[in-house]
């Protein structure tokens, strides 16, 4: 009995279901042969299933990273706390998301970091500071911090949800 439960859990994990159980499984036995498919297995073969990019996930990533940057910016007299907020936003998104979304979180962290750096140094840009270089450097740092935060958030989620 335990082997069957483990097999169903493994099959559900492979199909991308978060529940760990085949919810729509319909099994009918015809002699010794089991015939039937689960709805999740049918959906994963007909859908794109596991796409590499999701606009909805990107919007949530921008919300998490932006919220982290706002919280980081509230710390007075400490420079570059917005970047710590990018790390925090990526961490929280990785902790709450049920799927890996490194592309979305990296894009959100890179763009948010670059835009905030350029906007915060707008008077210096008028005086001759190189804007595209500043955007690239701050965007690269934001990208790396968001990805690191997302990785550690996913790692903590995996550790919290794993059976002992």
Secondary structure, DSSP 8 states (H G I E B T S, - for coil): -HHHHHHHHHHHHHHT-SSSS-TT---EEETTEEE---HHHHHHHHS--S-S--HHHHHHHHHHHHHHHHHHHTSTT-TTHHHHHHHHHHHHHHHH-SS--HHHHHHHHHHHHHHHHHHHTHHHHHTT--HHHHHHHHHHHHHHHHHHHHHHHHHHHHHHHS--
